[in-house]
Amino acid sequence: TDVYQKGLKYQRPPFTFKPLDWEHLAGERMSADSYGYVIGSAGSGETARKNRAAFERWSIVPRRLVKTDGFPDLSVSVLGQKLPFPIACAPVGVQKIMNPDGEVAAAAAAAKEHVPFIMSTASSTSIEDVAKASGDGTRWFQLYWPLNEHNDITISMLDRAKKAGFTALFVTLDTYILGWRPSDMDNGYNPFLRSDQVGVAIGLTDPVFRSHFKQKHGKEIEEDMNAAVAEWTRTVFPGRSHSFEDVKFLQEHWKGPIVLKGIQSVEDAKTCVEIGVQGIVVSNHGGRQSDGGNSSLGVLPRIVDAVGDKLDVLFDSGIRCGADIAKALALGAKMCLVGRPYIYGLVLGGEGGVSHVLKSLLGDLELTLHLAGIRSSLPEHLNRSVLVKEDD
Ligand code: FNR
């Protein structure tokens, strides 16, 4: 409510509180290439459109005369950790194309707002520098997973992340190659192959990758940056998928919670339980990977019914406002990852812009629950009993 109170005291926000305006305002500040990359989605955009449309199929039914001591408690317990808020910054790569301060600004804002920051393998800042910016904030590491022949590079990344205080490992399963994204193809744009090397910060600072490169090419990375960038891109987007059996390798080398990101089917969710990972993210990568898919919110209840009592089900793809977060939690998600909105904040105001977006989402969520008579974001108060389906 801090945000709301300041609004009432006529302190102007750095930019609008209207969440659906952030996208086009960010567009006015960005080059066509980078804007196309951020808003872009796969194919005809069907999956991305369905992600958004799905939220309006559910409605929150407010209850009256629910006497409470104060504002709702937004804290959650996820991956064995108690956290004050039910959102996290989704892993988003190449943040220096959004703002020169990139991940440093975003991670600092997330820490300040007590929201976990999930760092991407495709970051434009090294693991160690993101850790420094994140300070004592909660930070998790997202892996784009090299093939088994490069297990030593994977181990090196995991060791670095662990040493730098990243406590959980998110493994993204839906992006062993980038999706069919017409906006980037129209622009002839791939952020990883840019001459300023924004997408390869982790590779360029990785001792194991560097020695691989030297062995293969007979020279240092600095002597042939183009080859190094191409090599790293092939390493983390190898064009082929792992199998569920390979997860064992990660479990042996990562002491801490492992979360598989990109789950959309009940069958896969059940396999995740069998292999003993701690969590999944029901996500379709914001509709950026496969076209013609389900909305991520649409598949959430089925997956929660099948595995929700056996591992932590997290959710992303399409969250834009407080009510969206409330609906995903009511359908059984433990936490929501927010992708594009905080990136628009980064474009519009750097660290302060990311803070503004996170605080707006949380303030909006808090009042949405409060005015619906829902006392907390925990499942005993926020569950399917607060929702009706519009077409029922
Ligand atoms: C992403 N996403 C993503 N995911 C991931 O696991 N690693 C990554 O490096 C990236 N990079 C990335 C870049 C950009 C520009 C976007 C928009 C997204 C996907 C992200 O983590 C998340 O799944 C979606 O963004 C969620 O959808 P919304 O919130 O953007 O609708």
Residues whose N, C-alpha, C, O or C-beta is under 5 A from the ligand:
A	BS01	FNR	Y37 V38 A90 P91 V92 G93 S120 A122 Q142 T172 S283 H285 G286 D316 S317 G318 I319 L337 V338 G339 R340
